[in-house]
Amino acid sequence: MKLVGKYLRDRVRCISLIIALLVFFTAFYWLAKMPMELIIYGISICIVICLIWGAVDFKNWYSKIKKLKIAEEQILISIENLPDTSSEVEKEYQKLIRLSFEGRIALQNQSRLKFSETQDYFTVWVHQIKTPIAAIHLLMDTGQGENLPEIREELMKVEQYVEMLLFYLRLDSNYSDYVLKQYEVDSIIKQAVRKYSKQFIRKKISLNYDGTQLRAVTDEKWLLFVICQLLDNALKYTPTGSISIYTQGDRLIIEDTGIGIAAEDLPRVFQKGYTGYNGRYDLKSTGIGLYICKRVLNKLGHEIEIQSELKLGTKVIIVFKNEKNELPYE
């Protein structure tokens, strides 16, 4: 009976129209002085036709309700069980359902991909962090004072990996962690150089840097992270020689005389996890650093390019392009 009540509520306008028409034509024929027998006969035929139509319509309505109930239970998995319809309105509603379902699936896939990427990065990071920690334990076990510089360097690596993890997690955060304003790029470069000064001295790598006059709209913290990553790479892959920091117009250039990058690797150096030839040189390389640098610079509205020849060194170029003090998005 509940279903019948729901059906009658769904068809209340149609039923009201039929009743109104029956009353109208009954009154019309009665006023026209037609025989009452003919009026009753005509009304009876109309009622029988309406009841037959109602029974068929109720059956179709009930069948559609059942299919919708089944579709409701499976809506999280599939929308293939939506009932067929000839109604244009219902077709539009089904189109909206399909668009909503496809959008949800796309968001789920995107979420899974991001989760997978984060999980992969955590796996790599854990392996990275184990190396300097193990080295610190070994150096401390020897108990020799001359090991202090090496311990400091390994601790610096730990700090760097922790910092890299934090920046990686903030890349896709929902809140803005950027404070854009105009900076003297020299002040940011000097912070990075001070951070790596002991490594320059220990590896006997000369630094060619006379300061620049470059000003750029950027975020100090994020740009400092990028320059530190680039300096770390330059030191890592430059056994002997020098590293130069200079500008050309709105371009900041960090150039080394290290092992360089193979021509076939250059198009892929910014891909996540790609290490190429240099990965064989440094077995602990993970291919994450340049990937994060490019993502950060894209968010800041800057660009990054790499020019290199194997065994002749590498030139990394940061192009400061944004002119307005506003945050650009990828």
C-alpha positions, 0 to 999 in steps of 0.5 A: 500500500505504501508503494501505491500511495507513493505512486499516487503522489507521483501522479497526483497532477495527472490524476487531478487532470483526469478527474477535472476532465471527467467532471467537465465533460459530464457537466457539459453533456448534462447541460446539453441534455444528453441522455444520462445513460449515454453520459454514464456509459461514456464516463465508464469507458473513460474510467476503464481506459484510465484504470488500464493505463494506470495499471500499466503505468504503475507496473512500469513505475514499480519496475523503474523504482526497483532498478533505481534501488539496485543502482543505489546500492551499487552507485559507488561501484557502477552506474550501469544499472540505471533504468532506461528512460524515454523522458528527456528530463530523466535523461538529463538527470542521468547525464548529471549522475554520470558526470558526477560519477566520472568526476568522483572516479577521477578524484579517486584516481588522482588521490590514489596517485598522490598517495602512491607518490607520497608512499614511494617518496617516504620509502626512498626517504627512509633509505636516504636517512638511514645512510647518514645516521649509520655513518654518524653511529660509526663515527661516534663509535670510533670516539676520535675528535678528528671525526667531528667534521664528518659527523657535522657533515652527516648531520647536515645531510640528515637536516637536508633530507628532513627539510626535503621531506617537509617541502615535498609534503607542502607542495600540494598542501591546501593552504598557501605557504608562499610569501611573495615579495621583491627580494635581493637574490644575493641575500638568498644566495649568500645564505645557501653559500654559508650553509655549504661553506664547510663542504667547499673547504673540505672538498677543496672546490673553489667558488666563483661568486662576486655578487649580483644585482638581481632582484626578483619577486619570489618567496625567500624560503622556497627559493633558498631551498631550491638554491641549496638543492642545486648547490648540493648537486653541484658539490656532489657531482664535482670531484675537483674544480670550481662552482660559479654563481652569476647572472645574465639579465633575469637569469641566475646561473649555477655552473660547475666543472663536474662530471656533467649529464649525458645527452640522453639523460637531459630531457628526463632530469626533472622526472621524479625518480630518474637518476640516469648516468649520475645515478650510477656515479652516486649510488644513493641518488634518488632523482627526487631533488630536481623534481621538487625544484622544478615543482617549486619554481613552477609554483613561484612562476619561475623556470628552470633549465639545464645545459650540460655535457658529459665530463665537461660540467653542468649549467643550471639556469633559473629564469625569474619571469613573474613581474607581479607580487602575486602567487602564480599556480601550476 
